[in-house]
Amino acid sequence: MIDKEVAVSEAVKNYSIEVDKINPRKIIVIRNGIEVERFSRLPTVHFGGAIHFGIIGRLEEQKGHLWALDAFSKIANRDWDLTIIGEGSLKSAIQDRVTLLHLRDKVKFIGVTNDIPAAMEKLDCVVMPSRWEGLGLSAMEAQASGRLVIASQVGGLPEIIKDGETGILVEPENVEALAAALAAPFANPVYARTLAQRARERALAEFDIREMVRRYETLYLEAGG
């Protein structure tokens, strides 16, 4: 018999209640945490010139690479590059889309890396164009790094990104909306830098993995573990 079920976000909790028919009183939300110290040491991003974008995640349907590339193609005349970090079953399809959109000189693939802070240091903005998402650890890590995060307004992402305050949220698979968001740092570098700085402040205050551990310990103690 299960006394409590843990959800990593309110979005996952609501899904469990609506789809899995879990008793709401048996679900507690404990958000996953990150090792903020690994990212908080990275230098602050200063916008105003070329912008280095990154997409970090599995190359799968969930992560939305294909529609994101369509959005990037609409700002092809700007000074930017995109690093795609990860591997997956859609790699060939994503590479084909890059070629089709004439973006091969702007997009590079670096596969899987075990040193995300080192990869993050080379980026100014992390894009998370997910079609669905339970929470979004890469977005949390990017915010702790002081990077601007542009993400889909799906799942748990709005719980860790406050639109217009600590990042930019867009409707999922809305190419025009994402293109406008991608252009924002060029149009207003001060705004982009402010969002990134506020995101880092919130991440350091709220996303520490030690808080997650503390809450699990409390849960186990209350359960008599």
N, C-alpha and C positions, 0 to 999 in steps of 0.2 A: 504493500500500500504506500502510495506517495503522499507525503504530508505537504511538501512544497515543491513547486517547479520554478526554476529560475529562467527569466527572460533577459536578454542583453539590452533590450530597449522597450519603450512603451509600444512601439510598432509591432514588435515580436509578441509582446503580451496580448495585444488586441487581436493579432492573427490567431494565436493559440486559443483565445476565447471564442472567436467567431468561427474558425474553421475546424479546430481540433476539439472544440466544445469542452475545454478545460474550465473547471470551476474558478471564477475570478479570485476567490478567496484563497486559492491554493497557489497563485502565481505571484512571485515577487520579482521586481526589476532590479537587477544589479548590473550596471553597465560595465562592459569590459574596460580595463585600463591599459595604459601604455607606460613604458619606462621614460618618463618625460626628460630625465637628465640626459639621455642619449641624444635628444633632439634640441634641447633648450640652449646648448652651447653653440649652435650654428650661428654664423653671422647674420645680421639683419639684412633683409632684401631691400634694395633701393631701385625703384622703378624709374623709368625715364629714357631708357634706350631699348635695345633688343630685349625681348622677353623669352625666357626659357621655360616652356611648358613641359609638364610631365603627366603621364597617365600610369598609375601603378596598380597592377592587379592581373588576375588570370585573363588570358585572351579567350574569353567565353562570352556567350550571348548576354549573360547577366550584366556584364560590365559596360556594354554600350559603345565599344570602340568605333563601330562602323558609322553610327549616326554622328558621333563626335567628329570624325574625320570630315563628314559632309559640312559640319559647322566651321571647322578650321579652313576648309577650302574657300569659304566666303570672306576670310580675312587674309587671303594669300598674298595680297599686296603689302601687308605689314611686315615688320622686321621681327620674325620669331622663328623658333625651332621647337620641335616636339620630340621628347624622348619617351618611348613606350617601353615600360619595364614589366616583364612577365612572359610566361609561356602559356600555350593552350591550343585547343583544337581549331580555333579560328585564325591562327597565325597567318596561314596562306591567304585566307579571304581578306584579312586586314591589310596584308602587303599588297594584294591585288587592288584594293580600294585606294591605297596610297598612290599606286601607279596610275590608276584611272583618273584620279583627281589632280595629277601632275604635281604631287607633293614630295616626290622622292628626295629632292634637295633640302627639304625642311624636316623630314621625319626620319628618326633612326630607332632601331630596335636593339636593346641590350640584354634581353633575356632575363632570367631570374638572377637576383643578387641577394647575398646574405648581409650586405652592408647597406641598409636603407638610409641611414644618416649620411653616408658618403654620397649616395645617389641624390639625396634630397638637397645636399649642399650646392649642387650644380643647377638646381631648379629655382625659378622665381614663383611659379604658380603651378599648383597641382589640380588637375581636372578629374572629376569623378562622375562620369556620365552614365552611372548605373541605371539599369531599367528596374531593378529592385535591389534592396540592400537591408540587411538586418540592423547594422549599426554603421560601420565604416571606419575600421582601424587606420587605414591609410590616410583618411581625412584628418583623423585625430593626430596622427604623427606629423602630418604636414602643418597643422595649426601650431603644434608645439615647436615646430621648426621655424615659425614665423613666416610661413609661406601663405600666399593668397590661395584660398580654396574655392573653386567653382564646381558646384555639384548639382546633381538632380535632386529635386524635391520629392524623394521617395523614402519609404521605410523609416529607419532611424536617423537618417542624415539631418532632417530638420531639428532633431533633438541635440545635435552636437554643433550645428552651424546655424547661427542667427542671421537670416538674410538681411543684408545691408548693414550689419553690425560687426560680424566676425567672418563674413564670407558672402558668397553670392549663390543663391539657389535658383534653378530654372526648372521649368516643366520638363519632365522626361521626354526624350525623343522630339523635342521642339527645336529643330535646327536653327531657326531664325533667332530664337531666344538665347540659345547657347552662343551663337555667333556674336550677338550683341554683348553678352557677358565677357566673351574672350577679348572683345575690342575695348572694354572698359578700362583696363590698365593703361592702354595707350592714350585714351582720351583724358584720363584723370589719374596720373601717377600718385598724387598725394592721397586720393581716396583709396587706391589699391594698397598703398603702404599702411594707411590707417587701419584698414580691415585686417591686414596681416598682423599688425602689432596687437590689436585687440584680441585676435584669435589666439595668439601666443599667451597673452595674459590669462585668458579663460582656460586654456589647456593646462597651464601650469597650476592653476587653482583647482581644477575640477577633474582632470583626466588621469591623475597619477594612479598607477597600478596598485600602490599601497592602500588606497582607499577601497579599491575592489576587494583586496585581500581582507581588509578589516571587516567589510560587510559580510563576506563569506564566513569569516570566523564567528561573527555575531549570529549568523543564521544557524551554523552548526551547534553553537552553544545553546541557543534557544530550543533546538531540536533534541538536545540531550546527547550530542555527539561527542 
